[in-house]
Every structure is written in C-alpha cells, then in structure tokens.
Amino acid sequence: MPTTPIKTLSAADKSRLIEMAWEDRTPFDAIEQSFGISESQVIALMRQELKRSSFELWRKRVTGRATKHVALRSKLVNRAYCSTQYKIK
C-alpha cells in the first residue's frame, strides 16, 4: 500500500491514528493497513503532535515492544487489538 502524506489526514483521522499508536496492542502494521502510514511516518506524527516528554515516554515504551511489531508477536496472536477493546455503544 502506498504511503499517505500525513498532511492530507483529517483531524479525526489524525486523532484516531494517534490513539492507535498510543495503544500498546495495536501494531504499526495495523496502522499502516488502516491509514497507509508507515512506522516512520507514525513516529514523525507522534513527535509533531505530542509534547516532547510525552513523545519520549511513548517512544521508550514502544521501542522493541512485541505487541507493536507483528514480526515480534507470537504466531498465536492473529488480531490487531483485544476483542473487548471496541465496545458497541
């Protein structure tokens, strides 16, 4: 999938993308599949949109985290998020 320029995203899409990036169990691959935004573009967006201290905390937390990188995940996990994460309101 070709990458999407970040500046073309709507405010709602940016908000959702940031939410997905912040979630520990949503892998970068799921973000790329949903928005066409690569991991490096997600990092750039997070750096741009978050306060510096928040970005640094997030970056430290997700670096090398198995749940954020499909290649590091157990092969038994075949979903992008927890089944109870998105409840119908």
PDB file of N, CA, C and O in Angstrom:
ATOM      1  N   MET A   1       0.849  -1.180   0.000  1.00  0.00           N
ATOM      2  CA  MET A   1       0.000   0.000   0.000  1.00  0.00           C
ATOM      3  C   MET A   1       0.891   1.238   0.000  1.00  0.00           C
ATOM      4  O   MET A   1       1.815   1.319   0.810  1.00  0.00           O
ATOM      5  N   PRO A   2       0.641   2.204  -0.884  1.00  0.00           N
ATOM      6  CA  PRO A   2       1.454   3.421  -0.894  1.00  0.00           C
ATOM      7  C   PRO A   2       1.220   4.230   0.381  1.00  0.00           C
ATOM      8  O   PRO A   2       0.143   4.193   0.975  1.00  0.00           O
ATOM      9  N   THR A   3       2.251   4.954   0.777  1.00  0.00           N
ATOM     10  CA  THR A   3       2.120   5.749   1.995  1.00  0.00           C
ATOM     11  C   THR A   3       1.281   6.993   1.731  1.00  0.00           C
ATOM     12  O   THR A   3       1.289   7.549   0.633  1.00  0.00           O
ATOM     13  N   THR A   4       0.558   7.415   2.763  1.00  0.00           N
ATOM     14  CA  THR A   4      -0.312   8.584   2.693  1.00  0.00           C
ATOM     15  C   THR A   4       0.410   9.770   3.309  1.00  0.00           C
ATOM     16  O   THR A   4       0.960   9.645   4.403  1.00  0.00           O
ATOM     17  N   PRO A   5       0.425  10.915   2.642  1.00  0.00           N
ATOM     18  CA  PRO A   5       1.021  12.094   3.281  1.00  0.00           C
ATOM     19  C   PRO A   5       0.238  12.457   4.546  1.00  0.00           C
ATOM     20  O   PRO A   5      -0.990  12.529   4.522  1.00  0.00           O
ATOM     21  N   ILE A   6       0.940  12.679   5.625  1.00  0.00           N
ATOM     22  CA  ILE A   6       0.303  12.975   6.906  1.00  0.00           C
ATOM     23  C   ILE A   6      -0.548  14.233   6.812  1.00  0.00           C
ATOM     24  O   ILE A   6      -1.609  14.301   7.432  1.00  0.00           O
ATOM     25  N   LYS A   7      -0.111  15.220   6.059  1.00  0.00           N
ATOM     26  CA  LYS A   7      -0.841  16.492   5.996  1.00  0.00           C
ATOM     27  C   LYS A   7      -2.203  16.366   5.323  1.00  0.00           C
ATOM     28  O   LYS A   7      -3.027  17.273   5.437  1.00  0.00           O
ATOM     29  N   THR A   8      -2.458  15.258   4.621  1.00  0.00           N
ATOM     30  CA  THR A   8      -3.760  15.082   3.974  1.00  0.00           C
ATOM     31  C   THR A   8      -4.787  14.414   4.901  1.00  0.00           C
ATOM     32  O   THR A   8      -5.957  14.291   4.538  1.00  0.00           O
ATOM     33  N   LEU A   9      -4.363  13.988   6.079  1.00  0.00           N
ATOM     34  CA  LEU A   9      -5.283  13.346   7.020  1.00  0.00           C
ATOM     35  C   LEU A   9      -6.199  14.376   7.666  1.00  0.00           C
ATOM     36  O   LEU A   9      -5.775  15.492   7.964  1.00  0.00           O
ATOM     37  N   SER A  10      -7.446  14.002   7.880  1.00  0.00           N
ATOM     38  CA  SER A  10      -8.376  14.883   8.592  1.00  0.00           C
ATOM     39  C   SER A  10      -7.995  14.891  10.075  1.00  0.00           C
ATOM     40  O   SER A  10      -7.238  14.038  10.536  1.00  0.00           O
ATOM     41  N   ALA A  11      -8.527  15.858  10.807  1.00  0.00           N
ATOM     42  CA  ALA A  11      -8.255  15.946  12.247  1.00  0.00           C
ATOM     43  C   ALA A  11      -8.736  14.681  12.956  1.00  0.00           C
ATOM     44  O   ALA A  11      -8.077  14.193  13.874  1.00  0.00           O
ATOM     45  N   ALA A  12      -9.878  14.153  12.534  1.00  0.00           N
ATOM     46  CA  ALA A  12     -10.417  12.928  13.140  1.00  0.00           C
ATOM     47  C   ALA A  12      -9.508  11.734  12.866  1.00  0.00           C
ATOM     48  O   ALA A  12      -9.279  10.906  13.748  1.00  0.00           O
ATOM     49  N   ASP A  13      -8.988  11.647  11.633  1.00  0.00           N
ATOM     50  CA  ASP A  13      -8.079  10.557  11.291  1.00  0.00           C
ATOM     51  C   ASP A  13      -6.766  10.666  12.070  1.00  0.00           C
ATOM     52  O   ASP A  13      -6.240   9.657  12.540  1.00  0.00           O
ATOM     53  N   LYS A  14      -6.240  11.872  12.206  1.00  0.00           N
ATOM     54  CA  LYS A  14      -5.016  12.069  12.996  1.00  0.00           C
ATOM     55  C   LYS A  14      -5.238  11.647  14.438  1.00  0.00           C
ATOM     56  O   LYS A  14      -4.395  10.983  15.040  1.00  0.00           O
ATOM     57  N   SER A  15      -6.381  12.038  14.984  1.00  0.00           N
ATOM     58  CA  SER A  15      -6.704  11.688  16.362  1.00  0.00           C
ATOM     59  C   SER A  15      -6.774  10.173  16.524  1.00  0.00           C
ATOM     60  O   SER A  15      -6.224   9.627  17.481  1.00  0.00           O
ATOM     61  N   ARG A  16      -7.441   9.498  15.604  1.00  0.00           N
ATOM     62  CA  ARG A  16      -7.564   8.041  15.675  1.00  0.00           C
ATOM     63  C   ARG A  16      -6.217   7.370  15.484  1.00  0.00           C
ATOM     64  O   ARG A  16      -5.912   6.387  16.159  1.00  0.00           O
ATOM     65  N   LEU A  17      -5.410   7.889  14.574  1.00  0.00           N
ATOM     66  CA  LEU A  17      -4.087   7.335  14.340  1.00  0.00           C
ATOM     67  C   LEU A  17      -3.229   7.452  15.603  1.00  0.00           C
ATOM     68  O   LEU A  17      -2.538   6.503  15.973  1.00  0.00           O
ATOM     69  N   ILE A  18      -3.271   8.598  16.257  1.00  0.00           N
ATOM     70  CA  ILE A  18      -2.517   8.801  17.497  1.00  0.00           C
ATOM     71  C   ILE A  18      -3.017   7.848  18.577  1.00  0.00           C
ATOM     72  O   ILE A  18      -2.224   7.276  19.325  1.00  0.00           O
ATOM     73  N   GLU A  19      -4.325   7.684  18.653  1.00  0.00           N
ATOM     74  CA  GLU A  19      -4.907   6.754  19.630  1.00  0.00           C
ATOM     75  C   GLU A  19      -4.409   5.331  19.375  1.00  0.00           C
ATOM     76  O   GLU A  19      -4.033   4.626  20.311  1.00  0.00           O
ATOM     77  N   MET A  20      -4.408   4.915  18.121  1.00  0.00           N
ATOM     78  CA  MET A  20      -3.930   3.573  17.779  1.00  0.00           C
ATOM     79  C   MET A  20      -2.442   3.421  18.097  1.00  0.00           C
ATOM     80  O   MET A  20      -2.016   2.375  18.587  1.00  0.00           O
ATOM     81  N   ALA A  21      -1.658   4.450  17.824  1.00  0.00           N
ATOM     82  CA  ALA A  21      -0.221   4.396  18.104  1.00  0.00           C
ATOM     83  C   ALA A  21       0.029   4.331  19.608  1.00  0.00           C
ATOM     84  O   ALA A  21       0.966   3.671  20.056  1.00  0.00           O
ATOM     85  N   TRP A  22      -0.795   5.004  20.373  1.00  0.00           N
ATOM     86  CA  TRP A  22      -0.629   5.041  21.830  1.00  0.00           C
ATOM     87  C   TRP A  22      -0.990   3.699  22.466  1.00  0.00           C
ATOM     88  O   TRP A  22      -0.427   3.329  23.496  1.00  0.00           O
ATOM     89  N   GLU A  23      -1.929   2.968  21.855  1.00  0.00           N
ATOM     90  CA  GLU A  23      -2.352   1.675  22.391  1.00  0.00           C
ATOM     91  C   GLU A  23      -1.207   0.667  22.267  1.00  0.00           C
ATOM     92  O   GLU A  23      -0.585   0.547  21.212  1.00  0.00           O
ATOM     93  N   ASP A  24      -0.945  -0.040  23.336  1.00  0.00           N
ATOM     94  CA  ASP A  24       0.160  -0.999  23.341  1.00  0.00           C
ATOM     95  C   ASP A  24      -0.071  -2.185  22.421  1.00  0.00           C
ATOM     96  O   ASP A  24       0.883  -2.738  21.875  1.00  0.00           O
ATOM     97  N   ARG A  25      -1.307  -2.578  22.243  1.00  0.00           N
ATOM     98  CA  ARG A  25      -1.586  -3.805  21.497  1.00  0.00           C
ATOM     99  C   ARG A  25      -1.902  -3.599  20.022  1.00  0.00           C
ATOM    100  O   ARG A  25      -2.139  -4.576  19.311  1.00  0.00           O
ATOM    101  N   THR A  26      -1.913  -2.377  19.548  1.00  0.00           N
ATOM    102  CA  THR A  26      -2.170  -2.125  18.130  1.00  0.00           C
ATOM    103  C   THR A  26      -0.828  -2.027  17.406  1.00  0.00           C
ATOM    104  O   THR A  26      -0.079  -1.074  17.624  1.00  0.00           O
ATOM    105  N   PRO A  27      -0.519  -2.992  16.553  1.00  0.00           N
ATOM    106  CA  PRO A  27       0.783  -2.974  15.873  1.00  0.00           C
ATOM    107  C   PRO A  27       0.856  -1.894  14.796  1.00  0.00           C
ATOM    108  O   PRO A  27      -0.163  -1.461  14.258  1.00  0.00           O
ATOM    109  N   PHE A  28       2.064  -1.476  14.499  1.00  0.00           N
ATOM    110  CA  PHE A  28       2.277  -0.481  13.444  1.00  0.00           C
ATOM    111  C   PHE A  28       1.741  -0.984  12.109  1.00  0.00           C
ATOM    112  O   PHE A  28       1.299  -0.191  11.278  1.00  0.00           O
ATOM    113  N   ASP A  29       1.777  -2.291  11.899  1.00  0.00           N
ATOM    114  CA  ASP A  29       1.258  -2.858  10.648  1.00  0.00           C
ATOM    115  C   ASP A  29      -0.241  -2.612  10.498  1.00  0.00           C
ATOM    116  O   ASP A  29      -0.721  -2.388   9.387  1.00  0.00           O
ATOM    117  N   ALA A  30      -0.988  -2.651  11.608  1.00  0.00           N
ATOM    118  CA  ALA A  30      -2.429  -2.384  11.562  1.00  0.00           C
ATOM    119  C   ALA A  30      -2.684  -0.917  11.231  1.00  0.00           C
ATOM    120  O   ALA A  30      -3.634  -0.597  10.516  1.00  0.00           O
ATOM    121  N   ILE A  31      -1.848  -0.034  11.742  1.00  0.00           N
ATOM    122  CA  ILE A  31      -1.964   1.394  11.435  1.00  0.00           C
ATOM    123  C   ILE A  31      -1.681   1.614   9.953  1.00  0.00           C
ATOM    124  O   ILE A  31      -2.381   2.373   9.283  1.00  0.00           O
ATOM    125  N   GLU A  32      -0.658   0.948   9.455  1.00  0.00           N
ATOM    126  CA  GLU A  32      -0.317   1.093   8.039  1.00  0.00           C
ATOM    127  C   GLU A  32      -1.442   0.547   7.156  1.00  0.00           C
ATOM    128  O   GLU A  32      -1.759   1.128   6.118  1.00  0.00           O
ATOM    129  N   GLN A  33      -2.032  -0.549   7.565  1.00  0.00           N
ATOM    130  CA  GLN A  33      -3.124  -1.127   6.791  1.00  0.00           C
ATOM    131  C   GLN A  33      -4.346  -0.209   6.801  1.00  0.00           C
ATOM    132  O   GLN A  33      -5.033  -0.085   5.786  1.00  0.00           O
ATOM    133  N   SER A  34      -4.621   0.432   7.932  1.00  0.00           N
ATOM    134  CA  SER A  34      -5.795   1.303   8.054  1.00  0.00           C
ATOM    135  C   SER A  34      -5.608   2.667   7.398  1.00  0.00           C
ATOM    136  O   SER A  34      -6.536   3.186   6.778  1.00  0.00           O
ATOM    137  N   PHE A  35      -4.420   3.250   7.525  1.00  0.00           N
ATOM    138  CA  PHE A  35      -4.195   4.626   7.087  1.00  0.00           C
ATOM    139  C   PHE A  35      -3.166   4.793   5.977  1.00  0.00           C
ATOM    140  O   PHE A  35      -3.066   5.870   5.388  1.00  0.00           O
ATOM    141  N   GLY A  36      -2.400   3.745   5.683  1.00  0.00           N
ATOM    142  CA  GLY A  36      -1.345   3.877   4.683  1.00  0.00           C
ATOM    143  C   GLY A  36      -0.170   4.684   5.198  1.00  0.00           C
ATOM    144  O   GLY A  36       0.569   5.289   4.421  1.00  0.00           O
ATOM    145  N   ILE A  37       0.001   4.691   6.523  1.00  0.00           N
ATOM    146  CA  ILE A  37       1.072   5.456   7.167  1.00  0.00           C
ATOM    147  C   ILE A  37       2.117   4.467   7.698  1.00  0.00           C
ATOM    148  O   ILE A  37       1.788   3.581   8.487  1.00  0.00           O
ATOM    149  N   SER A  38       3.365   4.617   7.271  1.00  0.00           N
ATOM    150  CA  SER A  38       4.434   3.718   7.705  1.00  0.00           C
ATOM    151  C   SER A  38       4.816   4.005   9.162  1.00  0.00           C
ATOM    152  O   SER A  38       4.454   5.039   9.724  1.00  0.00           O
ATOM    153  N   GLU A  39       5.550   3.072   9.751  1.00  0.00           N
ATOM    154  CA  GLU A  39       6.002   3.243  11.140  1.00  0.00           C
ATOM    155  C   GLU A  39       6.802   4.535  11.302  1.00  0.00           C
ATOM    156  O   GLU A  39       6.608   5.263  12.275  1.00  0.00           O
ATOM    157  N   SER A  40       7.688   4.821  10.369  1.00  0.00           N
ATOM    158  CA  SER A  40       8.499   6.044  10.482  1.00  0.00           C
ATOM    159  C   SER A  40       7.619   7.292  10.391  1.00  0.00           C
ATOM    160  O   SER A  40       7.901   8.294  11.048  1.00  0.00           O
ATOM    161  N   GLN A  41       6.552   7.240   9.578  1.00  0.00           N
ATOM    162  CA  GLN A  41       5.631   8.376   9.500  1.00  0.00           C
ATOM    163  C   GLN A  41       4.816   8.514  10.787  1.00  0.00           C
ATOM    164  O   GLN A  41       4.516   9.629  11.216  1.00  0.00           O
ATOM    165  N   VAL A  42       4.460   7.385  11.402  1.00  0.00           N
ATOM    166  CA  VAL A  42       3.743   7.429  12.685  1.00  0.00           C
ATOM    167  C   VAL A  42       4.626   8.087  13.734  1.00  0.00           C
ATOM    168  O   VAL A  42       4.166   8.929  14.506  1.00  0.00           O
ATOM    169  N   ILE A  43       5.882   7.703  13.758  1.00  0.00           N
ATOM    170  CA  ILE A  43       6.828   8.290  14.715  1.00  0.00           C
ATOM    171  C   ILE A  43       6.944   9.793  14.484  1.00  0.00           C
ATOM    172  O   ILE A  43       6.946  10.570  15.439  1.00  0.00           O
ATOM    173  N   ALA A  44       7.041  10.205  13.223  1.00  0.00           N
ATOM    174  CA  ALA A  44       7.133  11.637  12.896  1.00  0.00           C
ATOM    175  C   ALA A  44       5.868  12.376  13.342  1.00  0.00           C
ATOM    176  O   ALA A  44       5.950  13.474  13.892  1.00  0.00           O
ATOM    177  N   LEU A  45       4.705  11.775  13.103  1.00  0.00           N
ATOM    178  CA  LEU A  45       3.442  12.391  13.521  1.00  0.00           C
ATOM    179  C   LEU A  45       3.372  12.512  15.035  1.00  0.00           C
ATOM    180  O   LEU A  45       2.970  13.552  15.556  1.00  0.00           O
ATOM    181  N   MET A  46       3.759  11.463  15.743  1.00  0.00           N
ATOM    182  CA  MET A  46       3.733  11.497  17.207  1.00  0.00           C
ATOM    183  C   MET A  46       4.694  12.570  17.727  1.00  0.00           C
ATOM    184  O   MET A  46       4.371  13.285  18.675  1.00  0.00           O
ATOM    185  N   ARG A  47       5.858  12.682  17.115  1.00  0.00           N
ATOM    186  CA  ARG A  47       6.828  13.707  17.515  1.00  0.00           C
ATOM    187  C   ARG A  47       6.246  15.111  17.313  1.00  0.00           C
ATOM    188  O   ARG A  47       6.456  16.007  18.130  1.00  0.00           O
ATOM    189  N   GLN A  48       5.521  15.278  16.222  1.00  0.00           N
ATOM    190  CA  GLN A  48       4.934  16.574  15.873  1.00  0.00           C
ATOM    191  C   GLN A  48       3.746  16.936  16.772  1.00  0.00           C
ATOM    192  O   GLN A  48       3.592  18.093  17.161  1.00  0.00           O
ATOM    193  N   GLU A  49       2.915  15.952  17.099  1.00  0.00           N
ATOM    194  CA  GLU A  49       1.655  16.220  17.789  1.00  0.00           C
ATOM    195  C   GLU A  49       1.721  16.147  19.314  1.00  0.00           C
ATOM    196  O   GLU A  49       0.919  16.789  19.993  1.00  0.00           O
ATOM    197  N   LEU A  50       2.656  15.380  19.860  1.00  0.00           N
ATOM    198  CA  LEU A  50       2.741  15.221  21.315  1.00  0.00           C
ATOM    199  C   LEU A  50       3.734  16.202  21.916  1.00  0.00           C
ATOM    200  O   LEU A  50       4.631  16.702  21.237  1.00  0.00           O
ATOM    201  N   LYS A  51       3.555  16.464  23.200  1.00  0.00           N
ATOM    202  CA  LYS A  51       4.576  17.217  23.921  1.00  0.00           C
ATOM    203  C   LYS A  51       5.850  16.380  23.913  1.00  0.00           C
ATOM    204  O   LYS A  51       5.791  15.153  23.830  1.00  0.00           O
ATOM    205  N   ARG A  52       6.980  17.033  23.999  1.00  0.00           N
ATOM    206  CA  ARG A  52       8.260  16.329  23.926  1.00  0.00           C
ATOM    207  C   ARG A  52       8.358  15.217  24.966  1.00  0.00           C
ATOM    208  O   ARG A  52       8.777  14.105  24.645  1.00  0.00           O
ATOM    209  N   SER A  53       7.976  15.508  26.209  1.00  0.00           N
ATOM    210  CA  SER A  53       8.083  14.496  27.262  1.00  0.00           C
ATOM    211  C   SER A  53       7.144  13.321  26.992  1.00  0.00           C
ATOM    212  O   SER A  53       7.497  12.171  27.251  1.00  0.00           O
ATOM    213  N   SER A  54       5.958  13.606  26.477  1.00  0.00           N
ATOM    214  CA  SER A  54       5.005  12.533  26.151  1.00  0.00           C
ATOM    215  C   SER A  54       5.535  11.678  25.006  1.00  0.00           C
ATOM    216  O   SER A  54       5.431  10.452  25.034  1.00  0.00           O
ATOM    217  N   PHE A  55       6.106  12.339  23.997  1.00  0.00           N
ATOM    218  CA  PHE A  55       6.680  11.608  22.874  1.00  0.00           C
ATOM    219  C   PHE A  55       7.807  10.696  23.349  1.00  0.00           C
ATOM    220  O   PHE A  55       7.877   9.532  22.953  1.00  0.00           O
ATOM    221  N   GLU A  56       8.685  11.224  24.193  1.00  0.00           N
ATOM    222  CA  GLU A  56       9.820  10.433  24.675  1.00  0.00           C
ATOM    223  C   GLU A  56       9.353   9.231  25.484  1.00  0.00           C
ATOM    224  O   GLU A  56       9.912   8.142  25.352  1.00  0.00           O
ATOM    225  N   LEU A  57       8.335   9.414  26.318  1.00  0.00           N
ATOM    226  CA  LEU A  57       7.779   8.292  27.087  1.00  0.00           C
ATOM    227  C   LEU A  57       7.171   7.244  26.151  1.00  0.00           C
ATOM    228  O   LEU A  57       7.391   6.045  26.323  1.00  0.00           O
ATOM    229  N   TRP A  58       6.413   7.703  25.170  1.00  0.00           N
ATOM    230  CA  TRP A  58       5.791   6.792  24.213  1.00  0.00           C
ATOM    231  C   TRP A  58       6.853   6.029  23.435  1.00  0.00           C
ATOM    232  O   TRP A  58       6.771   4.810  23.283  1.00  0.00           O
ATOM    233  N   ARG A  59       7.840   6.751  22.948  1.00  0.00           N
ATOM    234  CA  ARG A  59       8.890   6.140  22.130  1.00  0.00           C
ATOM    235  C   ARG A  59       9.656   5.086  22.917  1.00  0.00           C
ATOM    236  O   ARG A  59       9.954   4.008  22.402  1.00  0.00           O
ATOM    237  N   LYS A  60       9.969   5.403  24.157  1.00  0.00           N
ATOM    238  CA  LYS A  60      10.685   4.460  25.019  1.00  0.00           C
ATOM    239  C   LYS A  60       9.842   3.202  25.235  1.00  0.00           C
ATOM    240  O   LYS A  60      10.363   2.088  25.256  1.00  0.00           O
ATOM    241  N   ARG A  61       8.535   3.399  25.395  1.00  0.00           N
ATOM    242  CA  ARG A  61       7.637   2.286  25.680  1.00  0.00           C
ATOM    243  C   ARG A  61       7.448   1.373  24.470  1.00  0.00           C
ATOM    244  O   ARG A  61       7.399   0.154  24.634  1.00  0.00           O
ATOM    245  N   VAL A  62       7.340   1.920  23.273  1.00  0.00           N
ATOM    246  CA  VAL A  62       7.028   1.089  22.099  1.00  0.00           C
ATOM    247  C   VAL A  62       8.251   0.520  21.397  1.00  0.00           C
ATOM    248  O   VAL A  62       8.119  -0.405  20.596  1.00  0.00           O
ATOM    249  N   THR A  63       9.425   1.042  21.672  1.00  0.00           N
ATOM    250  CA  THR A  63      10.628   0.562  21.003  1.00  0.00           C
ATOM    251  C   THR A  63      10.885  -0.899  21.370  1.00  0.00           C
ATOM    252  O   THR A  63      11.109  -1.235  22.533  1.00  0.00           O
ATOM    253  N   GLY A  64      10.848  -1.748  20.358  1.00  0.00           N
ATOM    254  CA  GLY A  64      11.114  -3.164  20.569  1.00  0.00           C
ATOM    255  C   GLY A  64       9.986  -3.948  21.210  1.00  0.00           C
ATOM    256  O   GLY A  64      10.148  -5.136  21.488  1.00  0.00           O
ATOM    257  N   ARG A  65       8.844  -3.311  21.454  1.00  0.00           N
ATOM    258  CA  ARG A  65       7.708  -3.989  22.086  1.00  0.00           C
ATOM    259  C   ARG A  65       7.101  -4.988  21.104  1.00  0.00           C
ATOM    260  O   ARG A  65       6.765  -4.632  19.974  1.00  0.00           O
ATOM    261  N   ALA A  66       6.965  -6.215  21.533  1.00  0.00           N
ATOM    262  CA  ALA A  66       6.467  -7.274  20.659  1.00  0.00           C
ATOM    263  C   ALA A  66       5.052  -6.992  20.163  1.00  0.00           C
ATOM    264  O   ALA A  66       4.712  -7.352  19.036  1.00  0.00           O
ATOM    265  N   THR A  67       4.236  -6.363  20.975  1.00  0.00           N
ATOM    266  CA  THR A  67       2.856  -6.128  20.566  1.00  0.00           C
ATOM    267  C   THR A  67       2.736  -5.035  19.513  1.00  0.00           C
ATOM    268  O   THR A  67       1.713  -4.968  18.831  1.00  0.00           O
ATOM    269  N   LYS A  68       3.734  -4.181  19.356  1.00  0.00           N
ATOM    270  CA  LYS A  68       3.690  -3.116  18.353  1.00  0.00           C
ATOM    271  C   LYS A  68       4.310  -3.549  17.029  1.00  0.00           C
ATOM    272  O   LYS A  68       4.196  -2.836  16.032  1.00  0.00           O
ATOM    273  N   HIS A  69       4.955  -4.691  17.008  1.00  0.00           N
ATOM    274  CA  HIS A  69       5.625  -5.169  15.800  1.00  0.00           C
ATOM    275  C   HIS A  69       5.183  -6.605  15.533  1.00  0.00           C
ATOM    276  O   HIS A  69       5.505  -7.512  16.300  1.00  0.00           O
ATOM    277  N   VAL A  70       4.453  -6.805  14.456  1.00  0.00           N
ATOM    278  CA  VAL A  70       3.901  -8.122  14.140  1.00  0.00           C
ATOM    279  C   VAL A  70       4.994  -9.184  14.063  1.00  0.00           C
ATOM    280  O   VAL A  70       4.775 -10.324  14.470  1.00  0.00           O
ATOM    281  N   ALA A  71       6.151  -8.828  13.552  1.00  0.00           N
ATOM    282  CA  ALA A  71       7.238  -9.796  13.414  1.00  0.00           C
ATOM    283  C   ALA A  71       7.710 -10.320  14.775  1.00  0.00           C
ATOM    284  O   ALA A  71       8.243 -11.426  14.858  1.00  0.00           O
ATOM    285  N   LEU A  72       7.522  -9.542  15.831  1.00  0.00           N
ATOM    286  CA  LEU A  72       7.954  -9.955  17.163  1.00  0.00           C
ATOM    287  C   LEU A  72       6.851 -10.665  17.944  1.00  0.00           C
ATOM    288  O   LEU A  72       7.111 -11.224  19.009  1.00  0.00           O
ATOM    289  N   ARG A  73       5.632 -10.648  17.429  1.00  0.00           N
ATOM    290  CA  ARG A  73       4.494 -11.256  18.117  1.00  0.00           C
ATOM    291  C   ARG A  73       4.503 -12.768  18.014  1.00  0.00           C
ATOM    292  O   ARG A  73       5.101 -13.353  17.111  1.00  0.00           O
ATOM    293  N   SER A  74       3.823 -13.376  18.962  1.00  0.00           N
ATOM    294  CA  SER A  74       3.599 -14.815  18.896  1.00  0.00           C
ATOM    295  C   SER A  74       2.723 -15.104  17.680  1.00  0.00           C
ATOM    296  O   SER A  74       1.834 -14.316  17.357  1.00  0.00           O
ATOM    297  N   LYS A  75       2.960 -16.197  17.021  1.00  0.00           N
ATOM    298  CA  LYS A  75       2.148 -16.583  15.858  1.00  0.00           C
ATOM    299  C   LYS A  75       0.723 -16.937  16.266  1.00  0.00           C
ATOM    300  O   LYS A  75      -0.153 -17.047  15.408  1.00  0.00           O
ATOM    301  N   LEU A  76       0.479 -17.117  17.560  1.00  0.00           N
ATOM    302  CA  LEU A  76      -0.860 -17.440  18.056  1.00  0.00           C
ATOM    303  C   LEU A  76      -1.778 -16.220  18.076  1.00  0.00           C
ATOM    304  O   LEU A  76      -2.999 -16.364  18.146  1.00  0.00           O
ATOM    305  N   VAL A  77      -1.200 -15.019  18.014  1.00  0.00           N
ATOM    306  CA  VAL A  77      -1.988 -13.785  18.017  1.00  0.00           C
ATOM    307  C   VAL A  77      -2.255 -13.396  16.570  1.00  0.00           C
ATOM    308  O   VAL A  77      -1.325 -13.096  15.821  1.00  0.00           O
ATOM    309  N   ASN A  78      -3.532 -13.401  16.176  1.00  0.00           N
ATOM    310  CA  ASN A  78      -3.859 -13.082  14.792  1.00  0.00           C
ATOM    311  C   ASN A  78      -4.815 -11.903  14.676  1.00  0.00           C
ATOM    312  O   ASN A  78      -5.545 -11.792  13.690  1.00  0.00           O
ATOM    313  N   ARG A  79      -4.819 -11.033  15.661  1.00  0.00           N
ATOM    314  CA  ARG A  79      -5.690  -9.868  15.646  1.00  0.00           C
ATOM    315  C   ARG A  79      -4.864  -8.630  15.965  1.00  0.00           C
ATOM    316  O   ARG A  79      -3.750  -8.733  16.479  1.00  0.00           O
ATOM    317  N   ALA A  80      -5.413  -7.464  15.657  1.00  0.00           N
ATOM    318  CA  ALA A  80      -4.693  -6.213  15.884  1.00  0.00           C
ATOM    319  C   ALA A  80      -4.999  -5.613  17.245  1.00  0.00           C
ATOM    320  O   ALA A  80      -4.223  -4.805  17.755  1.00  0.00           O
ATOM    321  N   TYR A  81      -6.118  -5.999  17.838  1.00  0.00           N
ATOM    322  CA  TYR A  81      -6.493  -5.429  19.131  1.00  0.00           C
ATOM    323  C   TYR A  81      -7.299  -6.434  19.929  1.00  0.00           C
ATOM    324  O   TYR A  81      -7.766  -7.436  19.389  1.00  0.00           O
ATOM    325  N   CYS A  82      -7.459  -6.170  21.198  1.00  0.00           N
ATOM    326  CA  CYS A  82      -8.204  -7.034  22.102  1.00  0.00           C
ATOM    327  C   CYS A  82      -9.675  -7.073  21.687  1.00  0.00           C
ATOM    328  O   CYS A  82     -10.236  -6.055  21.280  1.00  0.00           O
ATOM    329  N   SER A  83     -10.294  -8.242  21.790  1.00  0.00           N
ATOM    330  CA  SER A  83     -11.682  -8.396  21.350  1.00  0.00           C
ATOM    331  C   SER A  83     -12.663  -7.541  22.159  1.00  0.00           C
ATOM    332  O   SER A  83     -13.762  -7.251  21.684  1.00  0.00           O
ATOM    333  N   THR A  84     -12.284  -7.142  23.358  1.00  0.00           N
ATOM    334  CA  THR A  84     -13.173  -6.302  24.178  1.00  0.00           C
ATOM    335  C   THR A  84     -12.802  -4.823  24.115  1.00  0.00           C
ATOM    336  O   THR A  84     -13.397  -4.006  24.817  1.00  0.00           O
ATOM    337  N   GLN A  85     -11.828  -4.476  23.285  1.00  0.00           N
ATOM    338  CA  GLN A  85     -11.340  -3.100  23.234  1.00  0.00           C
ATOM    339  C   GLN A  85     -12.376  -2.122  22.677  1.00  0.00           C
ATOM    340  O   GLN A  85     -12.553  -1.032  23.220  1.00  0.00           O
ATOM    341  N   TYR A  86     -13.053  -2.503  21.610  1.00  0.00           N
ATOM    342  CA  TYR A  86     -14.012  -1.602  20.980  1.00  0.00           C
ATOM    343  C   TYR A  86     -15.411  -2.118  21.227  1.00  0.00           C
ATOM    344  O   TYR A  86     -15.891  -3.016  20.535  1.00  0.00           O
ATOM    345  N   LYS A  87     -16.051  -1.548  22.210  1.00  0.00           N
ATOM    346  CA  LYS A  87     -17.404  -1.972  22.565  1.00  0.00           C
ATOM    347  C   LYS A  87     -18.431  -1.138  21.823  1.00  0.00           C
ATOM    348  O   LYS A  87     -18.279   0.075  21.685  1.00  0.00           O
ATOM    349  N   ILE A  88     -19.459  -1.787  21.354  1.00  0.00           N
ATOM    350  CA  ILE A  88     -20.539  -1.081  20.658  1.00  0.00           C
ATOM    351  C   ILE A  88     -21.333  -0.295  21.677  1.00  0.00           C
ATOM    352  O   ILE A  88     -21.768  -0.835  22.694  1.00  0.00           O
ATOM    353  N   LYS A  89     -21.520   0.983  21.397  1.00  0.00           N
ATOM    354  CA  LYS A  89     -22.219   1.861  22.345  1.00  0.00           C
ATOM    355  C   LYS A  89     -23.681   1.916  22.031  1.00  0.00           C
ATOM    356  O   LYS A  89     -24.434   2.604  22.719  1.00  0.00           O
TER     357      LYS A  89
END
